[in-house]
Amino acid sequence: MLKQYETVFIATPVLSEAQIKEAVQKYHDLIVAEGGEIVHEEDWGLKKLAYPIQKKTTGFYHLIEFKADSQFIAKLEVNYKRDERILRFLTFAMDKHAVAYAERRRANQSK
């Protein structure tokens, strides 16, 4: 049984556009390779951080909504922790209300 998850990570701002795309592709491929299914992706771009992290005040934000097995989340988070390009990350399981909200939000964005 695959559950739906949402993960947001912040990549360091010193990366080039190609390096950012490579980092995003790495996690996209990891999810798919482990039997997951990408539902939605959003690139939020370079944003100011609420507080400095590793002496950096900005970061590249990226959101991935996906379906995967619950054991996969630990592996994904270990990969985030080992990747020096990732400043912070958050992954959470979406309940039916969060899934419905995300679908409504996507529908409103496409209008």
WOZICOR-V344354 format. One line per field, one symbol per residue. psi: psi as a letter, one per 30 degrees, with the letter a starting at -180 (. if undefined). burial: 1 if it has 9 or more other ideal C-beta (glycine too) atoms within 8 Angstrom, else 0. A space follows every 50 residues. Layout:
psi = ???
burial = ???
//
This chain:
psi = jklklkkkljlkffkleeeeeeeeeeeeeeeefgglkkekkkjfaklkle lkkhgkflljkkkkklklkfffeeeeeeeeefjffkellkklkkaeeeee eeeeeeeeef.
burial = 01111111111110100011001101110111010111011000001010 00100100111111111110011011101100100110101001000110 01000100000
//
